[in-house]
């Protein structure tokens, strides 16, 4: 629903409880658990980060008994536009002495004693 590529989702509970991790297998045990198993109730906030697309969503969970038949959830609000993965920006670097830390060779011409 949110067009995320590699999301990390955590409960904003001050503990940093992670529900979904972009690291393969890290939260696989959570896949069949219910939100209530994590203490998520009406009014709980979740934070979803997608580092590949460089955006974060704050999700407010609201309980409703008024959903249509066979509808498990509804997204209310502005959904993000799908924005593909980050494009790497071209960088120009000077590499000297096998180092890419940006250090430049000395250009001093004074006598050193």
GIBELLIN-V364291 format. One record per helix or strand of 3 or more residues. SS is the DSSP state (h for helix, s for strand). FROM is the first residue (numbers start at 1). LEN is the number of residues. If there is no record, write none. Layout:
SS | FROM | LEN
SS | FROM | LEN
//
This chain:
s | 7 | 5
s | 18 | 3
h | 28 | 3
h | 35 | 4
s | 45 | 6
s | 55 | 6
//
